Amino acid sequence: MHRRAVLSLALLLGVSACASSPRPAPIIRPGSTSTRPVQPPVTQPAPVDFALTPARFSDIPGWASADFAPALAAFKRQCNAWKLRTPDAALTGGRYGGPVGNWLNACDAATTVLPGQEHWFFENYFEAAMVTGVGEQRLTAYFEPVVQARRNWEPGYTEPLLTRPSDMVTVDLGAFAEAYDNDALRGAPRSLNGKQIGNRIEPYPKREQITPYQGQIIGYAHPADVYNLQVQGSGRLRFPDGTESRAQFAAQNGYKWNSALGALRNAGRLASATWSGFREWLDTNPGEQKQALNADPSYVFFQEETVTDVTAGPKGAAGIPLTPMGSIAVDPGFHPYGAVVFVDGTYDGGAFDRLLVAQDTGGAIRRGPQRGDIFVGVGPEAGAYAEKMNGPARWWTLLPKQFSAPIASVSSSNPG
């Protein structure tokens, strides 16, 4: 790797070089005149929870043939949000990337990239680093369901979609981490949702303890559809009069997600953990619907929104509409929102190589720097695609560098 690339990585990561440690002084046992050093016991180094190692684009499997157009679209959406902030503002989440100003040069250039120039753009305005670390190494996918809904309860539409409760409070642990200069808090989730009891904040109730209050219900849908919306994080509601709105993620009660489908399968009551199988089981066992859903203590609340752009997905945790096959949910304890990552995994028996922008997270995703969930689109076809994605993947991230060139003059027929 060129020295300049290594130096710029160090600057972005806040890494400082240090001299090698001096040799330890000889240890002399009592009663002995020997100055021969006594070797200390050998200890295994603790695993590094997160590291970025400089890499060449040519060494990344699938890089040359991957479709970068969706990632570029997602990156442009991210840039629109960054340009509303000051250059010295910190990125949200993550452990690398520096301030927003580091990315603005690439943001300006992205607006001039023509179709066919995507590889040239990313290879010249960024440098690559391989991601390693502890935790779960897995790639899954999610989508935005479109479900039939009703404004009022009726047979078949019995599970309510609820708005964020008025008694929920959010604690910003990130702010406390900086205020107290506390590394333990920095390693915790960025924020926690709870409920104020007297002068204390306690965990918000589990799913089985949540009861709707007047004015909290957006509408009703089939229990399997509502649970699917909660797992995916959002979805579109289609009403009998033809109108459509979005149930956008508003809050989560804070409990770790535990698949209700998986619980039934593990209990031997569901042959396979598919949405169609789950729906059929709920219809066949109406008296056990609540018990089945309560196996998952996690609960997601929504807010109703108008669908203004049918080509984009819902807003992710970064507050930006998600781009199908261009946005990924990550663990923000490692990757900042807006980070450009490349994943090398498998899908349905073949290779899956994709450039993506970190713009979302989720309860099942906060499990390490190599755990991701790709947003694949809207509707049943996207859902069928997402259901098949579940496997390990290697990760790289792209870090911005200072580069200047007239992008539009680069031939789209030969972007490399």
Stockholm file with secondary structure:
# STOCKHOLM 1.0

chainA/1-416         MHRRAVLSLALLLGVSACASSPRPAPIIRPGSTSTRPVQPPVTQPAPVDFALTPARFSDIPGWASADFAPALAAFKRQCNAWKLRTPDAALTGGRYGGPVGNWLNACDAATTVLPGQEHWFFENYFEAAMVTGVGEQRLTAYFEPVVQARRNWEPGYTEPLLTRPSDMVTVDLGAFAEAYDNDALRGAPRSLNGKQIGNRIEPYPKREQITPYQGQIIGYAHPADVYNLQVQGSGRLRFPDGTESRAQFAAQNGYKWNSALGALRNAGRLASATWSGFREWLDTNPGEQKQALNADPSYVFFQEETVTDVTAGPKGAAGIPLTPMGSIAVDPGFHPYGAVVFVDGTYDGGAFDRLLVAQDTGGAIRRGPQRGDIFVGVGPEAGAYAEKMNGPARWWTLLPKQFSAPIASVSSSNPG
#=GR chainA/1-416 SS CCHHHHHHHHHHHTCCCCCCCCCCCCCCCTTCCCCCCCCCCCCCCCCCSEEEEEECGGGSTTTTTSCCHHHHHHHHHHHHHHTTSCTTCBCSSSSCSCBTHHHHHHHHHHTTCCTTCHHHHHHHHEEEEEEEESSCCEEEEEEECEEECBSSCBTTBCEEEEBCCTTEEEEEHHHHHHHHTCHHHHTSCSEEEEEEETTEEEECCCGGGCCCCTTCEEEEECHHHHHHHHHHSCEEEECTTSCEEEEEEEEECSCCCCCHHHHHHHTTSCSSCCHHHHHHHHHHCGGGHHHHHTTCCCCEEEEEECCCCTTSCCBCTTSSBCCTTTEEECCTTTSCTTCEEEEEEEETTEEEEEEEEEEECCTTTCSCTTEEEEEEEESHHHHHHHHTCEECEEEEEEEECCCCCCGGGSCTTCCC
#=GC SS_cons         CCHHHHHHHHHHHTCCCCCCCCCCCCCCCTTCCCCCCCCCCCCCCCCCSEEEEEECGGGSTTTTTSCCHHHHHHHHHHHHHHTTSCTTCBCSSSSCSCBTHHHHHHHHHHTTCCTTCHHHHHHHHEEEEEEEESSCCEEEEEEECEEECBSSCBTTBCEEEEBCCTTEEEEEHHHHHHHHTCHHHHTSCSEEEEEEETTEEEECCCGGGCCCCTTCEEEEECHHHHHHHHHHSCEEEECTTSCEEEEEEEEECSCCCCCHHHHHHHTTSCSSCCHHHHHHHHHHCGGGHHHHHTTCCCCEEEEEECCCCTTSCCBCTTSSBCCTTTEEECCTTTSCTTCEEEEEEEETTEEEEEEEEEEECCTTTCSCTTEEEEEEEESHHHHHHHHTCEECEEEEEEEECCCCCCGGGSCTTCCC
//
